Amino acid sequence: MFVKVYIMSQTKKEQVISHIRYLRQELKELHLGIKEDDLFPEPGELRGLMAQLEALLELTEGNTKMQSNSEAA
């Protein structure tokens, strides 16, 4: 039995890790602001985080699509 293993390129992996670290830090700051000061984030700040999440999703979906295409061949 053969098992196909997809290995994400180091550059893509580093990009994903970087995005996740950035988002985690931003979300921690938002959480603390809400929890400690009852301050809600500005709409633009939330839009920026959503854009980062979209970019991360596109990056990871690109790898999934590449894997699916190579498996179909």
Backbone as CSV, one residue per row, in Angstrom:
resi,resn,N_x,N_y,N_z,CA_x,CA_y,CA_z,C_x,C_y,C_z
1,MET,0.847,-1.174,0.000,0.000,0.000,0.000,0.893,1.238,0.000
2,PHE,0.584,2.192,-0.887,1.338,3.430,-0.967,0.537,4.552,-0.320
3,VAL,1.215,5.362,0.438,0.564,6.502,1.078,1.220,7.760,0.538
4,LYS,0.389,8.652,-0.012,0.915,9.920,-0.504,0.978,10.907,0.652
5,VAL,2.104,11.522,0.801,2.288,12.524,1.842,2.602,13.834,1.160
6,TYR,1.818,14.852,1.478,2.045,16.164,0.899,2.843,16.984,1.891
7,ILE,3.960,17.511,1.455,4.801,18.336,2.310,4.732,19.760,1.795
8,MET,4.278,20.653,2.669,4.180,22.059,2.317,5.586,22.628,2.187
9,SER,5.807,23.410,1.147,7.140,23.984,0.976,7.490,24.833,2.191
10,GLN,8.754,24.928,2.487,9.205,25.651,3.670,8.753,27.107,3.627
11,THR,8.792,27.723,2.449,8.386,29.115,2.337,6.911,29.267,2.671
12,LYS,6.065,28.433,2.120,4.627,28.492,2.406,4.379,28.234,3.885
13,LYS,5.077,27.261,4.433,4.907,26.937,5.849,5.292,28.141,6.706
14,GLU,6.377,28.793,6.372,6.802,29.975,7.116,5.781,31.097,6.995
15,GLN,5.186,31.249,5.807,4.164,32.272,5.617,2.941,31.987,6.481
16,VAL,2.520,30.745,6.512,1.361,30.366,7.325,1.654,30.605,8.797
17,ILE,2.816,30.185,9.244,3.190,30.372,10.643,3.228,31.860,10.988
18,SER,3.779,32.661,10.106,3.844,34.100,10.328,2.444,34.712,10.429
19,HIS,1.561,34.325,9.518,0.184,34.824,9.557,-0.500,34.434,10.861
20,ILE,-0.340,33.192,11.260,-1.001,32.716,12.476,-0.470,33.449,13.703
21,ARG,0.829,33.649,13.785,1.405,34.375,14.932,0.891,35.805,14.996
22,TYR,0.853,36.461,13.833,0.348,37.835,13.783,-1.110,37.890,14.232
23,LEU,-1.920,37.013,13.689,-3.341,37.002,14.036,-3.563,36.675,15.511
24,ARG,-2.800,35.736,16.030,-2.926,35.383,17.440,-2.623,36.589,18.331
25,GLN,-1.559,37.315,18.003,-1.202,38.492,18.801,-2.271,39.570,18.715
26,GLU,-2.766,39.814,17.507,-3.814,40.818,17.328,-5.080,40.437,18.082
27,LEU,-5.458,39.181,18.023,-6.657,38.731,18.720,-6.486,38.788,20.235
28,LYS,-5.287,38.495,20.725,-5.013,38.618,22.159,-5.205,40.065,22.609
29,GLU,-4.679,41.002,21.814,-4.806,42.418,22.152,-6.267,42.859,22.132
30,LEU,-7.013,42.408,21.142,-8.445,42.733,21.089,-9.172,42.174,22.304
31,HIS,-8.869,40.935,22.639,-9.515,40.291,23.781,-9.220,41.049,25.077
32,LEU,-7.967,41.406,25.284,-7.609,42.148,26.492,-8.299,43.503,26.539
33,GLY,-8.367,44.178,25.401,-9.047,45.466,25.357,-10.506,45.356,25.723
34,ILE,-11.149,44.324,25.254,-12.564,44.121,25.574,-12.727,43.705,27.036
35,LYS,-11.907,42.775,27.461,-12.017,42.215,28.810,-11.669,43.234,29.899
36,GLU,-10.561,43.923,29.746,-10.077,44.815,30.796,-10.677,46.214,30.731
37,ASP,-10.855,46.732,29.539,-11.258,48.131,29.408,-12.645,48.324,28.799
38,ASP,-13.308,47.240,28.452,-14.602,47.313,27.751,-14.515,48.168,26.490
39,LEU,-13.352,48.111,25.837,-13.156,48.845,24.586,-13.325,47.892,23.419
40,PHE,-14.201,48.251,22.505,-14.388,47.425,21.325,-13.517,47.947,20.206
41,PRO,-13.022,47.041,19.371,-12.115,47.459,18.295,-12.831,48.309,17.250
42,GLU,-12.030,49.101,16.563,-12.550,49.912,15.464,-12.931,48.988,14.310
43,PRO,-13.959,49.364,13.542,-14.349,48.536,12.399,-13.198,48.280,11.420
44,GLY,-12.353,49.271,11.196,-11.217,49.098,10.290,-10.232,48.057,10.797
45,GLU,-10.072,48.004,12.101,-9.175,47.015,12.701,-9.722,45.601,12.473
46,LEU,-11.030,45.455,12.637,-11.648,44.155,12.387,-11.570,43.781,10.911
47,ARG,-11.761,44.748,10.025,-11.646,44.471,8.590,-10.230,44.026,8.244
48,GLY,-9.233,44.635,8.876,-7.843,44.246,8.640,-7.581,42.812,9.069
49,LEU,-8.116,42.431,10.230,-7.954,41.052,10.692,-8.680,40.077,9.774
50,MET,-9.847,40.469,9.309,-10.585,39.607,8.382,-9.798,39.429,7.082
51,ALA,-9.159,40.494,6.614,-8.347,40.401,5.397,-7.173,39.448,5.614
52,GLN,-6.570,39.514,6.793,-5.464,38.603,7.110,-5.945,37.152,7.147
53,LEU,-7.123,36.931,7.727,-7.685,35.583,7.760,-7.985,35.079,6.350
54,GLU,-8.493,35.963,5.493,-8.761,35.593,4.103,-7.462,35.210,3.385
55,ALA,-6.402,35.987,3.620,-5.114,35.705,2.995,-4.578,34.348,3.460
56,LEU,-4.731,34.069,4.741,-4.288,32.786,5.282,-5.107,31.646,4.686
57,LEU,-6.401,31.843,4.574,-7.262,30.832,3.978,-6.867,30.562,2.529
58,GLU,-6.630,31.619,1.765,-6.215,31.460,0.368,-4.892,30.710,0.276
59,LEU,-3.978,31.027,1.163,-2.671,30.370,1.163,-2.818,28.879,1.446
60,THR,-3.632,28.540,2.433,-3.798,27.129,2.773,-4.677,26.404,1.758
61,GLU,-5.690,27.075,1.214,-6.524,26.442,0.193,-5.730,26.190,-1.078
62,GLY,-4.807,27.067,-1.389,-3.958,26.868,-2.558,-3.188,25.576,-2.445
63,ASN,-2.702,25.268,-1.259,-1.978,24.014,-1.033,-2.915,22.823,-1.127
64,THR,-4.126,22.962,-0.630,-5.097,21.873,-0.701,-5.482,21.610,-2.149
65,LYS,-5.715,22.689,-2.916,-6.073,22.530,-4.327,-4.938,21.879,-5.093
66,MET,-3.699,22.276,-4.807,-2.540,21.693,-5.494,-2.465,20.206,-5.169
67,GLN,-2.722,19.851,-3.919,-2.663,18.455,-3.509,-3.771,17.677,-4.204
68,SER,-4.975,18.210,-4.258,-6.099,17.527,-4.894,-5.839,17.333,-6.375
69,ASN,-5.303,18.352,-7.040,-5.008,18.257,-8.467,-3.945,17.195,-8.739
70,SER,-2.921,17.143,-7.907,-1.862,16.159,-8.139,-2.351,14.752,-7.861
71,GLU,-3.272,14.597,-6.926,-3.826,13.277,-6.637,-4.747,12.815,-7.758
72,ALA,-5.425,13.774,-8.415,-6.350,13.425,-9.484,-5.600,12.943,-10.727
73,ALA,-4.369,13.397,-10.887,-3.580,13.055,-12.086,-3.090,11.635,-12.083
